[in-house]
Amino acid sequence: MKPQTPAAALAALALLLATGCTNAAPPQSPPAPAGSASPEGSHGDRPGLAEAAEPPLHLVAIDAAGQAAMLDLLSGTTSQPARVQPPDGVTTDGRYVFAANSAGVDIFDSGAWTWDHVDHFHYYRAAPRPVGTLAGDGTPTIAGGMLSTAGTTGVFFPASGTAILLDNAELSDGRITEALRLSVEPHAGIIAPLGDGALVTEAGNGGTAARVRAVDASGKQLATAECPAAAGTITTRAGLVIGCADGAVVATADGHTPVLHHVPYPEGAAAPATSFNGRKGRPTVAGTGSDAGVWLLNTRRHTWEWLPTSAPVLAAATADDAAGHVVVVAGDGTVQVYDAANKERVARTEPLLAATLASPDLADHIHLTVDAQRAYVNAPAEGVVHEIDYADGARVARTLSMPTTPVHLVETGR
């Protein structure tokens, strides 16, 4: 079904270039992690952009051959802005799309982003465009911060142990510029922006990470923390997360001083989380591992909660709204919604992913993204993306077709 243009979108378009600050931030938001606050004045402006009245949300799909396609969720218009090398994985910071392969990462600018001022937001549109390629050895892990136009983005190449911070302001001008490059022992590692520096993992035995180091903008070590089998990272308003076999490290920056909090799992915990997902910026994130359930990590309170599910979990994300919704893609192909407070399932769809789950090549490419109103789940074999209203009984609001098969899916404009 072709998406229709809502009346709100027409009003938004009429207000382009005329809109000031939009007071849309959640109440009582804490100070943002160091390095995530925007500099005074610039708002990420550059020639050719327009300020919008509401988030310019887009879906970006990339097929197995590397053809990218974008769908404007307000207007329903589609485009094919770039072709990249066939990716192993695709991530986004809410603006830039990072398509990683074994020889590097291709980057393109979706032209849709939100500038987070903590107490209010600004929304921008510009023409999408390729940025370029960062070459490296081994499929890299990508880690972004709270802002796409300021600060840095981490890229870690496992085969060489090369850890790089990319300058986001330079990306906005179409240039790939390194703010920091470190060489460590090769391993399945992470470098993630923290303040003016970063957290970077150190290798242990067997090619896995054993600890994390906080470094400044020059690479000087400032602090360390044990983090056995480090895997998975996400940044929230309250801190930077790196998952560990025994819990997580939640890092903040007090001025130029990093503060590393170890948050251990409860005694007798289930399998550790190896990936994290949630609505951008919100403090509670969903961690998934190998068990039928979801870890909920509150990065503000430094607490874990275990949410059991009725089926194995393929993907999960927190909305972190007043109702405490947790959205889960279950192994039976249904999308389920849980109440985090009561640990109860409150809604589910019919199975939506039968053909995808039956395809070994596609079953590992099911992606879930959640924003303030909707969740999006790709069905590559079916060739569609399902838009789920998670607050309305997991209603399938739209079934969206895109110009390319959505093997990889991310959402930008957030």
N, C-alpha and C positions, 0 to 999 in steps of 0.2 A: 504494500500500500504506500503510495507516495505521500510523504508528510505534507501537511497543510501549513500555510503561514498564519500564525495566530495574530490577532489584533495587536497584542502587546509588541510583536516584532515590528509592525508598521510604525507604532509610536516610537520605538527605539530608533528606527532608521531616521525618522523625522528629527530626532534630537541629536544626531551625530554632529560632532564638533561644537555643540552648544551646551553640553552637559558638564556640570562641575562635579563636586564630590557627592557620592552616593552613600548614605549612612546605612550600610548593610551588614556590618560586622556584628558577631554575637556579643551580647552584653558581658561586661566584666572580663574582657579578654586580657590576659596577662601580657607583660612586655614580650615582644617577639625575641626569639633566640638571637644572640649577637651576630651581626653580619647579615641579618634578614631585613632590618629596617631600611626604608628607602632613603637615599640622599635627598636633601632639601631641594625643591624646585624642579628637577628635571622630569620626574614622573616617567622616565623612559622614553621621552618624546624623540621622534626622528621624522624627517620629511616623509610624507606619504601616508601617515597614520591618521586615524580618526578616533576620537573618544566616543564611546557608546554609553547608552543609558543603563544597560544591563549586561551580564556576562555574555560575551559572544561565543557561545559554546559550539564546538565542532567535534565530530568524530573523525578520526584519521584511521583508515584501514590500509594495510599493506599486504599484498598477496605474496605467494611463495616465490615468485619471480622478481619481486622488489618494486612492483608498480604501486605507488601511493595514491589514495583517493581521499578527498575530504567531503564531508556532508555538514552543511550549516544547519544546526538543529532548530534555528528560528525560521529561516526562510525556506528550508528544504532544498536549496541549490547545492549542486555537487561540482567538483572540479578534480583534476588529476595533476597536482602541482609538481610532482617529482617522481623520478625513478631512482632507486638505490640498489646496491648489491643485494642479492637474496639474503635476508636477515635471519639470524638465529634467534634474536630477541629484539623487541621494540619497547622503548620507554619514553616518557615525557615528563617535563617539569611543569606542564600546563601551557607551555608555548612551543618550545623546541621539541622536535621529534628526533630521537636517537635510535638509529637502526644499526644494531651491532652484528658483526660477522667475524669470522676467524682471522681476518686480516685488518680489522679496524672498525670504525664507526662512521656511518654517513649521517650528516646532520642537516635537517631542513627546518626552516622557520614557518610555522603554521600561520603566522600573521594574526593570531588571536590570543590575547592574554589579559590577565588581571594583575593590577598593581595593588598589593596589600599594604595599607598604611596602618594596620592593626585596628584602629577605630573606624575606618571607612575604606572603601575600595575605589579604584579607578579602572575602567574597562577600555580596551583598545582593540582596534581592527587595523590591519594593513594587508597588503598583497602577500600571499605566501611565496616563499622563494627558497631554493637550495642554498645552504651555507658552505658546505664542503665536506671533506673527508679527513679524519684523523687516523693515520695508519698505526698499526700496532700488531703485537704477536699474541694471538689467542683472543677468543670472543670476550670483550671487556664487560665489566660490571659498571653501570652508570648510577651515580647518586647525585640528585639535585638538592637545592635548598628551598627556602620559602619563596624566593623571588626568581623570576626568569631573566630579568633585565639588569639586576644588580647581583653582586656576589659572584660565586663560582659554581661550577659543576665538576664533579669528580668522575674520572675515567681510569679504571684499573685494568691493565692487561696481564692476565694470569701467567702466560707462558714466559714472559720476560720479567715480570715483577715491576713493570713501569707504572708509576702512579702519577696522574696528571690532574691538575686543577685548570679548567678552562675559564677564561674571563667572560662572564655573561654579557657585560656591556659591549665587549668586542663582538660577540655573537650577534647582538642587535644591529651592528653595523656591517654584518655579513663577513666577519673575519674570524678565523679560528686562531686564538692567541692563548698561549700557555701562561698562567699566573704562577704555576709551581710544577716542577717535575722532580720526582724522587725515584731512585732505583733501590728496590728491596729484593729479598730472595723470592724467586718465582713461587707463587701459590695462588689458590682460589681466594683472592683478596678483595678489599674494598678501600677506596679513599672517598671520604664524604666531607663536604664543606662544613666547617664549624668556625663561626666568627670570621676573622681574617685569615685563618689557617684551615686545618682539617684534622679529622681522625683518619688514621691509616693503619691497616692491620699488619701484623708481623707473622711470619710463617712459624709453624711448629713442625711436628712430625707428619709425614704422609701427605704433604702438599696442602694442608689445611692451615687456617689462621689460628693462632694460639692467644694473641693479645692485641690490644689496640694502643696506638701512641697518638697523643695530641701534639700537633706541631703548629708553629706559627707560620706567617706568610713566607718566611725564608727557608722553612723546613727544619728549624731548630726544635728539638723535642722539649715539650713543656710538662707533660704528664703521661702516665701509662696506667693501664688496667688490664688484668687478666680477662680473656674472653675466649675460652676454648671452643674450637670449631665454629668460629665466627661466620655467620651467614645471614643475609637479609639486612636491609637498611631502609629507613624512612625518616623524614624530618617533619615534625609538627611544630605548632606554636610554642610548645613547652620544651622541646629539645630534640636532639638528634639521636636516633635509635640504631644500634647495631645488635643483632641477635647473637646469642651465645648458647652453647650446649647446656649451660647451667642457669640461663636467664637472659638478661640483656644489659647492655651498657646504655644509659641515657645521659647524653652529654649536653651541657650548656656552657656559655661563656660569660663570666663575670668580668666585664671590661675585656682586657686582653688575657685574662686567666681562665683556662678551661677547667670545668668542674665535671668529673666523671662519676656518675652514680651507678653502682652495680645493683641491679634489681633481680634477686634470685627467684627461681620458681618455687612454688610451695612444695613442701615435702611430699613425696610420692607422686610427683607431677607426671603428666603424660609426655609423649614425645615432644621435643622442643620445636618451636616455630623456626622455619627456615626462610620465610618470606612474610612481608607485612603489607597491608593495604588498608586504605580508609579514605574518607572524604578529605580533600586536601586541607592541610593545616590543622584539622581538629585534633584534640589531644589524645583521644582513645583510638587505637588502631587494632586491627584484626591480624593475628599471627596464625599461619597455617603450617602444619607439618605433615606427619604420616598417619595420625589418628583421626577417628571420626569425631571431630570437635574443633573448636576454634579457641585460641588464646586471645584474651582481651587485655591489652597493655595500656594502662592509663599513664601517659608520660608526664602528667602534672603531679599525680599523687604517688607515682612510682609503685604501682600495684599491678598484680596479675589476677585475672579471673578466668576460670575455665568454663566454656560454654559447650555442653555436649550437644551433638546433633544426631538426627535420626538416620543419617546416611553418611558415607565417606564424603569428604569435602574436596571439591576440585578447585574452588576459589572462594574467598570471603572478603568482605569489606565492611567497615563500620561507617554509618552515617553520622554518628555522634550527635544526634538531634535530641530534642526533648523526650521523645518516645524511646530513645535508646535502640534504634533499629540496627540490626546486624543482618546483612544480606549475604546469602550463601548460595553458591551453585553446587548442587549435590550430585553424587555419582550416578543417580538415576536420571539426570538431565533436567530436573526441576530446579526452579529458583525459589528459595525459601527465605522467609523473613522471620527473625527471632527478636524477642524482647530481651535485651541484655540484662535488665534488672530482675526479671522473673525467670530467666533461663527457659523461656517457653517459645515454641514455634507458634507464630500468630497468623501465618499465611503461607501459601505455596502455589506455584503455577502447575499446570499440566507439564509433562515432559516436553521439552522444547528442542532437544539436541540429539535425537535418536541417531540420525545419519552421521553426525560428527563423532559421537561416542563409538560408533561402529567402525570408524576409520582410524587405524593405529597412527597414521601420519598426522591426523588432525586433532585427536583427542587431547594431546598435550598443548594445544594452542587455544584453549578456552580462556578468555580474558574477561574480567569484571571491572567496571569502573563505576563509581558512585559520586553523584554531585548532590546539591541541596534538595533536589526534587525527584530525580530519577536514577535508576541503575541501568547500565547497558551491558549486555552479554552478547558476544559474537557466536554465531553458529556457522563455521566455515563451510562445512559440507552442504548445509542448506543454503548458503550464500546470502545470509541476512544477519541483521543485528536486532536483538529484541530490546525494546525500551520498556522498563518495568517501573510502574508507580509503586514503590515499596511501602508507602504510607497508606495506600488504598487497596489493601488486600492482595498485594502482589499482582495487581492488574497489568496485563500486557497492554500498555498504552498505544504502542505502535510497533509494527514489524517493518524495519527499514532496509531498503535495498541500496547498495552502493555500487559505483562503477567498477569496482574490483573486488575480488573475493576477500572477505575479511579474515584472513589467516591470523593477522596481528591487528589489535585494536587498542587505541588510546583515545583519550578525550582532552582537547585543548580549549583554551579560553577561560580556564579556571584560575 
